[in-house]
Amino acid sequence: MNSEDGESRKMVVCVDCGSAYAAHERPDGAYLPIGSPSGCSCGGTIFDPVDSETALEYDESDQASPDE
Ligand SMILES: [Zn+2]
């Protein structure tokens, strides 16, 4: 993981349709989806940040344990 690229990148979701994007956080606090600078494909331009660490954290308790 390279966390020293000098860019603040977050996962965000469109408040209108819920589509998820990787986005840059701008100094004014808004989010600009990477690759979608004009906003969401639904036309929405307001995004809520999500905690990517939480979003990517699955409950693995149901998976087979390698040290079973
Ligand atoms: Zn949308």
N, CA, C, O and the ligand as a Tripos MOL2 file, in Angstrom:
@<TRIPOS>MOLECULE
protein
  273   271    69     0     0
PROTEIN
NO_CHARGES

@<TRIPOS>ATOM
      1 N           0.8350   -1.2030    0.0000 N.3       1 MET1
      2 CA          0.0000    0.0000    0.0000 C.3       1 MET1
      3 C           0.8620    1.2420    0.0000 C.2       1 MET1
      4 O           1.7630    1.3820    0.8280 O.2       1 MET1
      5 N           0.5980    2.1170   -0.8990 N.am      2 ASN2
      6 CA          1.3290    3.3750   -0.9460 C.3       2 ASN2
      7 C           0.4440    4.4840   -0.4130 C.2       2 ASN2
      8 O          -0.4740    4.9380   -1.0970 O.2       2 ASN2
      9 N           0.7140    4.9130    0.7850 N.am      3 SER3
     10 CA         -0.1290    5.9300    1.4110 C.3       3 SER3
     11 C           0.5600    7.2850    1.4170 C.2       3 SER3
     12 O           0.1240    8.2130    2.0980 O.2       3 SER3
     13 N           1.6230    7.3880    0.6620 N.am      4 GLU4
     14 CA          2.3760    8.6330    0.6660 C.3       4 GLU4
     15 C           2.3790    9.2700   -0.7280 C.2       4 GLU4
     16 O           3.3690    9.8760   -1.1370 O.2       4 GLU4
     17 N           1.2760    9.1270   -1.4430 N.am      5 ASP5
     18 CA          1.2070    9.7180   -2.7780 C.3       5 ASP5
     19 C           0.7430   11.1710   -2.7180 C.2       5 ASP5
     20 O           0.6250   11.8320   -3.7490 O.2       5 ASP5
     21 N           0.4840   11.6560   -1.5280 N.am      6 GLY6
     22 CA          0.1370   13.0590   -1.3650 C.3       6 GLY6
     23 C          -1.3010   13.3860   -1.7110 C.2       6 GLY6
     24 O          -1.6990   14.5510   -1.7260 O.2       6 GLY6
     25 N          -2.0760   12.3520   -1.9890 N.am      7 GLU7
     26 CA         -3.4650   12.6100   -2.3400 C.3       7 GLU7
     27 C          -4.3850   11.9500   -1.3190 C.2       7 GLU7
     28 O          -4.1370   10.8340   -0.8630 O.2       7 GLU7
     29 N          -5.4430   12.6590   -0.9760 N.am      8 SER8
     30 CA         -6.4200   12.1100   -0.0630 C.3       8 SER8
     31 C          -7.5220   11.4470   -0.8760 C.2       8 SER8
     32 O          -8.2820   12.1160   -1.5750 O.2       8 SER8
     33 N          -7.5970   10.1500   -0.7780 N.am      9 ARG9
     34 CA         -8.5710    9.4180   -1.5790 C.3       9 ARG9
     35 C          -9.5380    8.6970   -0.6480 C.2       9 ARG9
     36 O          -9.1330    8.0470    0.3150 O.2       9 ARG9
     37 N         -10.8140    8.8240   -0.9540 N.am     10 LYS10
     38 CA        -11.8270    8.1880   -0.1130 C.3      10 LYS10
     39 C         -12.8490    7.4910   -0.9900 C.2      10 LYS10
     40 O         -13.0080    7.8020   -2.1700 O.2      10 LYS10
     41 N         -13.5300    6.5460   -0.3810 N.am     11 MET11
     42 CA        -14.6970    5.9810   -1.0320 C.3      11 MET11
     43 C         -15.8970    6.8520   -0.6780 C.2      11 MET11
     44 O         -16.1010    7.2180    0.4790 O.2      11 MET11
     45 N         -16.6760    7.1720   -1.6880 N.am     12 VAL12
     46 CA        -17.8710    7.9640   -1.4630 C.3      12 VAL12
     47 C         -19.0420    7.3040   -2.1790 C.2      12 VAL12
     48 O         -18.8680    6.4970   -3.0920 O.2      12 VAL12
     49 N         -20.2350    7.6720   -1.7370 N.am     13 VAL13
     50 CA        -21.4330    7.1860   -2.4100 C.3      13 VAL13
     51 C         -22.3050    8.3720   -2.7950 C.2      13 VAL13
     52 O         -22.4310    9.3400   -2.0440 O.2      13 VAL13
     53 N         -22.9000    8.2820   -3.9690 N.am     14 CYS14
     54 CA        -23.8240    9.3040   -4.4380 C.3      14 CYS14
     55 C         -25.0480    9.3240   -3.5230 C.2      14 CYS14
     56 O         -25.6420    8.2820   -3.2450 O.2      14 CYS14
     57 N         -25.4220   10.5220   -3.0560 N.am     15 VAL15
     58 CA        -26.5600   10.5990   -2.1480 C.3      15 VAL15
     59 C         -27.8700   10.3350   -2.8750 C.2      15 VAL15
     60 O         -28.8850   10.0410   -2.2450 O.2      15 VAL15
     61 N         -27.8480   10.4410   -4.1980 N.am     16 ASP16
     62 CA        -29.0750   10.2530   -4.9600 C.3      16 ASP16
     63 C         -29.3310    8.7950   -5.3090 C.2      16 ASP16
     64 O         -30.4520    8.3070   -5.1720 O.2      16 ASP16
     65 N         -28.2910    8.0980   -5.7620 N.am     17 CYS17
     66 CA        -28.5250    6.7360   -6.2410 C.3      17 CYS17
     67 C         -27.6980    5.6910   -5.5040 C.2      17 CYS17
     68 O         -27.9170    4.4910   -5.6730 O.2      17 CYS17
     69 N         -26.7480    6.1430   -4.6860 N.am     18 GLY18
     70 CA        -25.9930    5.1980   -3.8850 C.3      18 GLY18
     71 C         -24.8060    4.5780   -4.5980 C.2      18 GLY18
     72 O         -24.1470    3.6920   -4.0540 O.2      18 GLY18
     73 N         -24.5230    5.0410   -5.8260 N.am     19 SER19
     74 CA        -23.3660    4.5000   -6.5240 C.3      19 SER19
     75 C         -22.0850    4.8620   -5.7890 C.2      19 SER19
     76 O         -21.9500    5.9750   -5.2790 O.2      19 SER19
     77 N         -21.1590    3.9410   -5.7350 N.am     20 ALA20
     78 CA        -19.9110    4.1580   -5.0170 C.3      20 ALA20
     79 C         -18.8130    4.5700   -5.9830 C.2      20 ALA20
     80 O         -18.6960    4.0360   -7.0860 O.2      20 ALA20
     81 N         -18.0170    5.5240   -5.5450 N.am     21 TYR21
     82 CA        -16.8860    5.9880   -6.3420 C.3      21 TYR21
     83 C         -15.6890    6.1730   -5.4310 C.2      21 TYR21
     84 O         -15.8230    6.4380   -4.2360 O.2      21 TYR21
     85 N         -14.5130    6.0270   -6.0260 N.am     22 ALA22
     86 CA        -13.3110    6.5160   -5.3620 C.3      22 ALA22
     87 C         -13.2130    7.9980   -5.7060 C.2      22 ALA22
     88 O         -13.4010    8.3890   -6.8580 O.2      22 ALA22
     89 N         -12.9240    8.8070   -4.7160 N.am     23 ALA23
     90 CA        -12.9640   10.2440   -4.9360 C.3      23 ALA23
     91 C         -11.8230   10.9470   -4.2160 C.2      23 ALA23
     92 O         -11.2830   10.4640   -3.2210 O.2      23 ALA23
     93 N         -11.4860   12.0910   -4.7560 N.am     24 HIS24
     94 CA        -10.5530   12.9690   -4.0630 C.3      24 HIS24
     95 C         -11.3510   13.9230   -3.1850 C.2      24 HIS24
     96 O         -12.4040   14.4220   -3.5810 O.2      24 HIS24
     97 N         -10.8370   14.1640   -1.9990 N.am     25 GLU25
     98 CA        -11.4650   15.1690   -1.1520 C.3      25 GLU25
     99 C         -10.8510   16.5180   -1.4870 C.2      25 GLU25
    100 O          -9.6320   16.6880   -1.4590 O.2      25 GLU25
    101 N         -11.7030   17.4590   -1.7990 N.am     26 ARG26
    102 CA        -11.2120   18.7840   -2.1640 C.3      26 ARG26
    103 C         -11.0750   19.6510   -0.9180 C.2      26 ARG26
    104 O         -11.6950   19.3800    0.1110 O.2      26 ARG26
    105 N         -10.2580   20.6960   -1.0230 N.am     27 PRO27
    106 CA        -10.0500   21.5830    0.1350 C.3      27 PRO27
    107 C         -11.3440   22.1790    0.6720 C.2      27 PRO27
    108 O         -11.4340   22.5000    1.8570 O.2      27 PRO27
    109 N         -12.3290   22.3260   -0.1760 N.am     28 ASP28
    110 CA        -13.5890   22.9180    0.2890 C.3      28 ASP28
    111 C         -14.5120   21.8860    0.9240 C.2      28 ASP28
    112 O         -15.6200   22.2130    1.3490 O.2      28 ASP28
    113 N         -14.0530   20.6390    0.9880 N.am     29 GLY29
    114 CA        -14.8230   19.6140    1.6640 C.3      29 GLY29
    115 C         -15.7240   18.8090    0.7440 C.2      29 GLY29
    116 O         -16.3470   17.8370    1.1730 O.2      29 GLY29
    117 N         -15.7960   19.2090   -0.5190 N.am     30 ALA30
    118 CA        -16.5850   18.4380   -1.4630 C.3      30 ALA30
    119 C         -15.7510   17.2580   -1.9760 C.2      30 ALA30
    120 O         -14.5410   17.2020   -1.7540 O.2      30 ALA30
    121 N         -16.3930   16.3390   -2.6470 N.am     31 TYR31
    122 CA        -15.6940   15.1850   -3.1810 C.3      31 TYR31
    123 C         -15.8180   15.1450   -4.6870 C.2      31 TYR31
    124 O         -16.8860   15.3790   -5.2540 O.2      31 TYR31
    125 N         -14.6930   14.8420   -5.3200 N.am     32 LEU32
    126 CA        -14.6720   14.7780   -6.7770 C.3      32 LEU32
    127 C         -14.3590   13.3480   -7.1940 C.2      32 LEU32
    128 O         -13.2330   12.8820   -7.0190 O.2      32 LEU32
    129 N         -15.3500   12.6460   -7.7470 N.am     33 PRO33
    130 CA        -15.1210   11.2560   -8.1360 C.3      33 PRO33
    131 C         -14.0080   11.1380   -9.1630 C.2      33 PRO33
    132 O         -13.9850   11.8610  -10.1590 O.2      33 PRO33
    133 N         -13.0920   10.2240   -8.9080 N.am     34 ILE34
    134 CA        -11.9960    9.9960   -9.8440 C.3      34 ILE34
    135 C         -12.5650    9.3790  -11.1190 C.2      34 ILE34
    136 O         -13.2510    8.3580  -11.0690 O.2      34 ILE34
    137 N         -12.2840    9.9870  -12.2300 N.am     35 GLY35
    138 CA        -12.7720    9.4710  -13.4970 C.3      35 GLY35
    139 C         -14.1550    9.9670  -13.8490 C.2      35 GLY35
    140 O         -14.6280    9.7480  -14.9640 O.2      35 GLY35
    141 N         -14.8200   10.6430  -12.9010 N.am     36 SER36
    142 CA        -16.1470   11.1900  -13.1520 C.3      36 SER36
    143 C         -16.2130   12.6220  -12.6430 C.2      36 SER36
    144 O         -17.0150   12.9320  -11.7610 O.2      36 SER36
    145 N         -15.3650   13.5060  -13.1990 N.am     37 PRO37
    146 CA        -15.2540   14.8660  -12.6730 C.3      37 PRO37
    147 C         -16.5450   15.6660  -12.7810 C.2      37 PRO37
    148 O         -16.7040   16.6760  -12.0960 O.2      37 PRO37
    149 N         -17.4550   15.2360  -13.6180 N.am     38 SER38
    150 CA        -18.7150   15.9790  -13.7520 C.3      38 SER38
    151 C         -19.7690   15.4720  -12.7860 C.2      38 SER38
    152 O         -20.8800   16.0000  -12.7400 O.2      38 SER38
    153 N         -19.4220   14.4400  -12.0070 N.am     39 GLY39
    154 CA        -20.3650   13.9270  -11.0280 C.3      39 GLY39
    155 C         -20.8270   12.5240  -11.3670 C.2      39 GLY39
    156 O         -20.2870   11.8620  -12.2520 O.2      39 GLY39
    157 N         -21.8400   12.0920  -10.6380 N.am     40 CYS40
    158 CA        -22.3650   10.7520  -10.8080 C.3      40 CYS40
    159 C         -23.0450   10.5890  -12.1580 C.2      40 CYS40
    160 O         -23.4820   11.5620  -12.7730 O.2      40 CYS40
    161 N         -23.1260    9.3530  -12.6040 N.am     41 SER41
    162 CA        -23.7880    9.0650  -13.8740 C.3      41 SER41
    163 C         -25.2730    9.3700  -13.8220 C.2      41 SER41
    164 O         -25.9120    9.5120  -14.8650 O.2      41 SER41
    165 N         -25.8360    9.4720  -12.6120 N.am     42 CYS42
    166 CA        -27.2520    9.8080  -12.4700 C.3      42 CYS42
    167 C         -27.4590   11.3160  -12.4850 C.2      42 CYS42
    168 O         -28.5910   11.7980  -12.4920 O.2      42 CYS42
    169 N         -26.3620   12.0480  -12.4910 N.am     43 GLY43
    170 CA        -26.4650   13.4960  -12.5060 C.3      43 GLY43
    171 C         -26.2160   14.1290  -11.1570 C.2      43 GLY43
    172 O         -26.1050   15.3500  -11.0450 O.2      43 GLY43
    173 N         -26.1270   13.3040  -10.1360 N.am     44 GLY44
    174 CA        -25.8840   13.8080   -8.7960 C.3      44 GLY44
    175 C         -24.4650   14.3220   -8.6480 C.2      44 GLY44
    176 O         -23.5340   13.8010   -9.2600 O.2      44 GLY44
    177 N         -24.3140   15.3340   -7.8420 N.am     45 THR45
    178 CA        -22.9780   15.8930   -7.6210 C.3      45 THR45
    179 C         -22.6450   15.9620   -6.1410 C.2      45 THR45
    180 O         -21.6270   16.5350   -5.7530 O.2      45 THR45
    181 N         -23.5030   15.3770   -5.3160 N.am     46 ILE46
    182 CA        -23.2620   15.3730   -3.8780 C.3      46 ILE46
    183 C         -22.9610   13.9450   -3.4440 C.2      46 ILE46
    184 O         -23.7070   13.0110   -3.7390 O.2      46 ILE46
    185 N         -21.8630   13.8070   -2.7430 N.am     47 PHE47
    186 CA        -21.4250   12.4790   -2.3350 C.3      47 PHE47
    187 C         -21.1560   12.4500   -0.8400 C.2      47 PHE47
    188 O         -20.6680   13.4180   -0.2570 O.2      47 PHE47
    189 N         -21.4830   11.3320   -0.2430 N.am     48 ASP48
    190 CA        -21.1720   11.1370    1.1600 C.3      48 ASP48
    191 C         -19.9790   10.1920    1.2700 C.2      48 ASP48
    192 O         -19.9360    9.1540    0.6100 O.2      48 ASP48
    193 N         -19.0220   10.5550    2.1000 N.am     49 PRO49
    194 CA        -17.8830    9.6640    2.3060 C.3      49 PRO49
    195 C         -18.2930    8.4320    3.0820 C.2      49 PRO49
    196 O         -19.1680    8.4910    3.9460 O.2      49 PRO49
    197 N         -17.6630    7.3240    2.7710 N.am     50 VAL50
    198 CA        -17.8860    6.1100    3.5410 C.3      50 VAL50
    199 C         -16.5570    5.6660    4.1170 C.2      50 VAL50
    200 O         -15.5000    5.9610    3.5590 O.2      50 VAL50
    201 N         -16.6080    4.9740    5.2090 N.am     51 ASP51
    202 CA        -15.3880    4.4610    5.8100 C.3      51 ASP51
    203 C         -14.9700    3.2130    5.0520 C.2      51 ASP51
    204 O         -15.5300    2.1370    5.2600 O.2      51 ASP51
    205 N         -13.9880    3.3560    4.1750 N.am     52 SER52
    206 CA        -13.6010    2.2430    3.3120 C.3      52 SER52
    207 C         -13.0770    1.0670    4.1180 C.2      52 SER52
    208 O         -13.2470   -0.0870    3.7240 O.2      52 SER52
    209 N         -12.4450    1.3540    5.2360 N.am     53 GLU53
    210 CA        -11.9300    0.2530    6.0410 C.3      53 GLU53
    211 C         -13.0710   -0.5870    6.5950 C.2      53 GLU53
    212 O         -12.9840   -1.8130    6.6580 O.2      53 GLU53
    213 N         -14.1390    0.0900    6.9940 N.am     54 THR54
    214 CA        -15.2970   -0.6300    7.4840 C.3      54 THR54
    215 C         -16.0140   -1.3300    6.3410 C.2      54 THR54
    216 O         -16.4660   -2.4660    6.4820 O.2      54 THR54
    217 N         -16.1140   -0.6450    5.2080 N.am     55 ALA55
    218 CA        -16.8350   -1.2050    4.0760 C.3      55 ALA55
    219 C         -16.1570   -2.4590    3.5430 C.2      55 ALA55
    220 O         -16.8110   -3.3660    3.0290 O.2      55 ALA55
    221 N         -14.8370   -2.4940    3.6740 N.am     56 LEU56
    222 CA        -14.1030   -3.6250    3.1290 C.3      56 LEU56
    223 C         -13.8660   -4.7110    4.1690 C.2      56 LEU56
    224 O         -13.2590   -5.7460    3.8920 O.2      56 LEU56
    225 N         -14.3570   -4.4470    5.3650 N.am     57 GLU57
    226 CA        -14.1030   -5.4110    6.4340 C.3      57 GLU57
    227 C         -15.2420   -6.4160    6.4930 C.2      57 GLU57
    228 O         -16.3530   -6.0990    6.9170 O.2      57 GLU57
    229 N         -14.9450   -7.6190    6.0630 N.am     58 TYR58
    230 CA        -15.9710   -8.6410    6.0590 C.3      58 TYR58
    231 C         -15.8890   -9.4740    7.3380 C.2      58 TYR58
    232 O         -14.8380   -9.6190    7.9630 O.2      58 TYR58
    233 N         -17.0130   -9.9920    7.6770 N.am     59 ASP59
    234 CA        -17.0290  -10.9270    8.7870 C.3      59 ASP59
    235 C         -16.5650  -12.2850    8.2660 C.2      59 ASP59
    236 O         -17.2980  -12.9660    7.5480 O.2      59 ASP59
    237 N         -15.3900  -12.6590    8.6190 N.am     60 GLU60
    238 CA        -14.8110  -13.8860    8.0900 C.3      60 GLU60
    239 C         -15.0530  -15.0880    8.9830 C.2      60 GLU60
    240 O         -14.4710  -16.1530    8.7790 O.2      60 GLU60
    241 N         -15.9060  -14.9120    9.9640 N.am     61 SER61
    242 CA        -16.1000  -15.9760   10.9480 C.3      61 SER61
    243 C         -16.7340  -17.2190   10.3250 C.2      61 SER61
    244 O         -16.6350  -18.3200   10.8670 O.2      61 SER61
    245 N         -17.3980  -17.0210    9.1590 N.am     62 ASP62
    246 CA        -18.0480  -18.1530    8.5370 C.3      62 ASP62
    247 C         -17.1350  -18.8950    7.5670 C.2      62 ASP62
    248 O         -17.4920  -19.9540    7.0500 O.2      62 ASP62
    249 N         -15.9580  -18.3330    7.3270 N.am     63 GLN63
    250 CA        -15.0490  -18.9730    6.3820 C.3      63 GLN63
    251 C         -14.2870  -20.1150    7.0530 C.2      63 GLN63
    252 O         -14.1070  -20.1390    8.2700 O.2      63 GLN63
    253 N         -13.8510  -21.0440    6.2330 N.am     64 ALA64
    254 CA        -13.1010  -22.1850    6.7490 C.3      64 ALA64
    255 C         -11.7990  -21.6910    7.3570 C.2      64 ALA64
    256 O         -11.0860  -20.8800    6.7660 O.2      64 ALA64
    257 N         -11.5160  -22.1770    8.5060 N.am     65 SER65
    258 CA        -10.2880  -21.7550    9.1810 C.3      65 SER65
    259 C          -9.1230  -22.6570    8.7690 C.2      65 SER65
    260 O          -9.2280  -23.8810    8.8510 O.2      65 SER65
    261 N          -8.0190  -22.0600    8.3300 N.am     66 PRO66
    262 CA         -6.8730  -22.8650    7.8530 C.3      66 PRO66
    263 C          -6.2200  -23.6640    8.9780 C.2      66 PRO66
    264 O          -5.5260  -24.6470    8.7180 O.2      66 PRO66
    265 N          -6.4330  -23.2570   10.1980 N.am     67 ASP67
    266 CA         -5.8150  -23.9830   11.3000 C.3      67 ASP67
    267 C          -6.8310  -24.8210   12.0620 C.2      67 ASP67
    268 O          -6.6870  -25.1130   13.2490 O.2      67 ASP67
    269 N          -7.8640  -25.1890   11.3170 N.am     68 GLU68
    270 CA         -8.9160  -25.9660   11.9520 C.3      68 GLU68
    271 C          -8.4040  -27.3260   12.4400 C.2      68 GLU68
    272 O          -9.1700  -28.1090   13.0020 O.2      68 GLU68
    273 ZN        -25.9200    8.9730   -8.4970 Zn       69 ZN69
@<TRIPOS>BOND
     1     1     2 1
     2     2     3 1
     3     3     4 2
     4     3     5 am
     5     5     6 1
     6     6     7 1
     7     7     8 2
     8     7     9 am
     9     9    10 1
    10    10    11 1
    11    11    12 2
    12    11    13 am
    13    13    14 1
    14    14    15 1
    15    15    16 2
    16    15    17 am
    17    17    18 1
    18    18    19 1
    19    19    20 2
    20    19    21 am
    21    21    22 1
    22    22    23 1
    23    23    24 2
    24    23    25 am
    25    25    26 1
    26    26    27 1
    27    27    28 2
    28    27    29 am
    29    29    30 1
    30    30    31 1
    31    31    32 2
    32    31    33 am
    33    33    34 1
    34    34    35 1
    35    35    36 2
    36    35    37 am
    37    37    38 1
    38    38    39 1
    39    39    40 2
    40    39    41 am
    41    41    42 1
    42    42    43 1
    43    43    44 2
    44    43    45 am
    45    45    46 1
    46    46    47 1
    47    47    48 2
    48    47    49 am
    49    49    50 1
    50    50    51 1
    51    51    52 2
    52    51    53 am
    53    53    54 1
    54    54    55 1
    55    55    56 2
    56    55    57 am
    57    57    58 1
    58    58    59 1
    59    59    60 2
    60    59    61 am
    61    61    62 1
    62    62    63 1
    63    63    64 2
    64    63    65 am
    65    65    66 1
    66    66    67 1
    67    67    68 2
    68    67    69 am
    69    69    70 1
    70    70    71 1
    71    71    72 2
    72    71    73 am
    73    73    74 1
    74    74    75 1
    75    75    76 2
    76    75    77 am
    77    77    78 1
    78    78    79 1
    79    79    80 2
    80    79    81 am
    81    81    82 1
    82    82    83 1
    83    83    84 2
    84    83    85 am
    85    85    86 1
    86    86    87 1
    87    87    88 2
    88    87    89 am
    89    89    90 1
    90    90    91 1
    91    91    92 2
    92    91    93 am
    93    93    94 1
    94    94    95 1
    95    95    96 2
    96    95    97 am
    97    97    98 1
    98    98    99 1
    99    99   100 2
   100    99   101 am
   101   101   102 1
   102   102   103 1
   103   103   104 2
   104   103   105 am
   105   105   106 1
   106   106   107 1
   107   107   108 2
   108   107   109 am
   109   109   110 1
   110   110   111 1
   111   111   112 2
   112   111   113 am
   113   113   114 1
   114   114   115 1
   115   115   116 2
   116   115   117 am
   117   117   118 1
   118   118   119 1
   119   119   120 2
   120   119   121 am
   121   121   122 1
   122   122   123 1
   123   123   124 2
   124   123   125 am
   125   125   126 1
   126   126   127 1
   127   127   128 2
   128   127   129 am
   129   129   130 1
   130   130   131 1
   131   131   132 2
   132   131   133 am
   133   133   134 1
   134   134   135 1
   135   135   136 2
   136   135   137 am
   137   137   138 1
   138   138   139 1
   139   139   140 2
   140   139   141 am
   141   141   142 1
   142   142   143 1
   143   143   144 2
   144   143   145 am
   145   145   146 1
   146   146   147 1
   147   147   148 2
   148   147   149 am
   149   149   150 1
   150   150   151 1
   151   151   152 2
   152   151   153 am
   153   153   154 1
   154   154   155 1
   155   155   156 2
   156   155   157 am
   157   157   158 1
   158   158   159 1
   159   159   160 2
   160   159   161 am
   161   161   162 1
   162   162   163 1
   163   163   164 2
   164   163   165 am
   165   165   166 1
   166   166   167 1
   167   167   168 2
   168   167   169 am
   169   169   170 1
   170   170   171 1
   171   171   172 2
   172   171   173 am
   173   173   174 1
   174   174   175 1
   175   175   176 2
   176   175   177 am
   177   177   178 1
   178   178   179 1
   179   179   180 2
   180   179   181 am
   181   181   182 1
   182   182   183 1
   183   183   184 2
   184   183   185 am
   185   185   186 1
   186   186   187 1
   187   187   188 2
   188   187   189 am
   189   189   190 1
   190   190   191 1
   191   191   192 2
   192   191   193 am
   193   193   194 1
   194   194   195 1
   195   195   196 2
   196   195   197 am
   197   197   198 1
   198   198   199 1
   199   199   200 2
   200   199   201 am
   201   201   202 1
   202   202   203 1
   203   203   204 2
   204   203   205 am
   205   205   206 1
   206   206   207 1
   207   207   208 2
   208   207   209 am
   209   209   210 1
   210   210   211 1
   211   211   212 2
   212   211   213 am
   213   213   214 1
   214   214   215 1
   215   215   216 2
   216   215   217 am
   217   217   218 1
   218   218   219 1
   219   219   220 2
   220   219   221 am
   221   221   222 1
   222   222   223 1
   223   223   224 2
   224   223   225 am
   225   225   226 1
   226   226   227 1
   227   227   228 2
   228   227   229 am
   229   229   230 1
   230   230   231 1
   231   231   232 2
   232   231   233 am
   233   233   234 1
   234   234   235 1
   235   235   236 2
   236   235   237 am
   237   237   238 1
   238   238   239 1
   239   239   240 2
   240   239   241 am
   241   241   242 1
   242   242   243 1
   243   243   244 2
   244   243   245 am
   245   245   246 1
   246   246   247 1
   247   247   248 2
   248   247   249 am
   249   249   250 1
   250   250   251 1
   251   251   252 2
   252   251   253 am
   253   253   254 1
   254   254   255 1
   255   255   256 2
   256   255   257 am
   257   257   258 1
   258   258   259 1
   259   259   260 2
   260   259   261 am
   261   261   262 1
   262   262   263 1
   263   263   264 2
   264   263   265 am
   265   265   266 1
   266   266   267 1
   267   267   268 2
   268   267   269 am
   269   269   270 1
   270   270   271 1
   271   271   272 2
@<TRIPOS>SUBSTRUCTURE
     1 MET1         2 RESIDUE 1 A MET
     2 ASN2         6 RESIDUE 1 A ASN
     3 SER3        10 RESIDUE 1 A SER
     4 GLU4        14 RESIDUE 1 A GLU
     5 ASP5        18 RESIDUE 1 A ASP
     6 GLY6        22 RESIDUE 1 A GLY
     7 GLU7        26 RESIDUE 1 A GLU
     8 SER8        30 RESIDUE 1 A SER
     9 ARG9        34 RESIDUE 1 A ARG
    10 LYS10       38 RESIDUE 1 A LYS
    11 MET11       42 RESIDUE 1 A MET
    12 VAL12       46 RESIDUE 1 A VAL
    13 VAL13       50 RESIDUE 1 A VAL
    14 CYS14       54 RESIDUE 1 A CYS
    15 VAL15       58 RESIDUE 1 A VAL
    16 ASP16       62 RESIDUE 1 A ASP
    17 CYS17       66 RESIDUE 1 A CYS
    18 GLY18       70 RESIDUE 1 A GLY
    19 SER19       74 RESIDUE 1 A SER
    20 ALA20       78 RESIDUE 1 A ALA
    21 TYR21       82 RESIDUE 1 A TYR
    22 ALA22       86 RESIDUE 1 A ALA
    23 ALA23       90 RESIDUE 1 A ALA
    24 HIS24       94 RESIDUE 1 A HIS
    25 GLU25       98 RESIDUE 1 A GLU
    26 ARG26      102 RESIDUE 1 A ARG
    27 PRO27      106 RESIDUE 1 A PRO
    28 ASP28      110 RESIDUE 1 A ASP
    29 GLY29      114 RESIDUE 1 A GLY
    30 ALA30      118 RESIDUE 1 A ALA
    31 TYR31      122 RESIDUE 1 A TYR
    32 LEU32      126 RESIDUE 1 A LEU
    33 PRO33      130 RESIDUE 1 A PRO
    34 ILE34      134 RESIDUE 1 A ILE
    35 GLY35      138 RESIDUE 1 A GLY
    36 SER36      142 RESIDUE 1 A SER
    37 PRO37      146 RESIDUE 1 A PRO
    38 SER38      150 RESIDUE 1 A SER
    39 GLY39      154 RESIDUE 1 A GLY
    40 CYS40      158 RESIDUE 1 A CYS
    41 SER41      162 RESIDUE 1 A SER
    42 CYS42      166 RESIDUE 1 A CYS
    43 GLY43      170 RESIDUE 1 A GLY
    44 GLY44      174 RESIDUE 1 A GLY
    45 THR45      178 RESIDUE 1 A THR
    46 ILE46      182 RESIDUE 1 A ILE
    47 PHE47      186 RESIDUE 1 A PHE
    48 ASP48      190 RESIDUE 1 A ASP
    49 PRO49      194 RESIDUE 1 A PRO
    50 VAL50      198 RESIDUE 1 A VAL
    51 ASP51      202 RESIDUE 1 A ASP
    52 SER52      206 RESIDUE 1 A SER
    53 GLU53      210 RESIDUE 1 A GLU
    54 THR54      214 RESIDUE 1 A THR
    55 ALA55      218 RESIDUE 1 A ALA
    56 LEU56      222 RESIDUE 1 A LEU
    57 GLU57      226 RESIDUE 1 A GLU
    58 TYR58      230 RESIDUE 1 A TYR
    59 ASP59      234 RESIDUE 1 A ASP
    60 GLU60      238 RESIDUE 1 A GLU
    61 SER61      242 RESIDUE 1 A SER
    62 ASP62      246 RESIDUE 1 A ASP
    63 GLN63      250 RESIDUE 1 A GLN
    64 ALA64      254 RESIDUE 1 A ALA
    65 SER65      258 RESIDUE 1 A SER
    66 PRO66      262 RESIDUE 1 A PRO
    67 ASP67      266 RESIDUE 1 A ASP
    68 GLU68      270 RESIDUE 1 A GLU
    69 ZN69       273 GROUP 0 **** ****
